[in-house]
Amino acid sequence: MTKTTKRSTMFIVQGAAIAALYAVLTIAQNLLLPGSASWAVQFRVSEAMTVLAFFMPAAIPGLTVGCVLANISSVTAGLGLYDMVFGSIATLLAALCMYALRNVKLKDVPFVGLLMPAVFNGLIIGFEIDFFFIGSMSFNFADFLVQGGFVALGELVVLFVLGLPLTLIIKKQHIDKDLVK
């Protein structure tokens, strides 16, 4: 097996593992605490995994596919295909930006990158909730700000309460070196 083949295989395995874990965590959370991972004010524990985008590019497709899989369960909960599409796009854009900003740090912490899931989910999911669910296919800027703010707040709490410590543990234990091998 060539070095390139090993690297490609590892990329696929890492992405698949991240996707599976993200989906399982989200679905399990919604089963145990209904709505806590899918309502406007949500604290999706699996979103802490977005910090993996700081350490490995395989996290980008892994998180995106994991979000698609997790949001399939929201289709059956009445949120429709909108959540599957818009949530996955928000996750993809956030993960891409987190990877791009992985070296932008304040006191060795990627604070700007940690804001990306809140920014993209706040904007995109805020629009989704306002346009498709509250506004019945019409846009109201005030409702968008409220809904987007709720979504962003939930993201910020998860990222700074769970994601930041996870980032620091990965760095302190040098797990990041093993992830990129």
Secondary structure by P-SEA (a helix, b strand, c coil): ccaaaaaaaaaaaaaaaaaaaaaaaaaaaaaacccccccccccccccccccccccccccaaaaaaaaaaaaaaaaaacccaaaaaaaaaaaaaaaaaaaaacccccccccccccaaaaaaaaaaaaaaaaccccccccccaaaaaaaaaaaaaaaaaaaaacaaaaaaaaaaaaaaaaaac
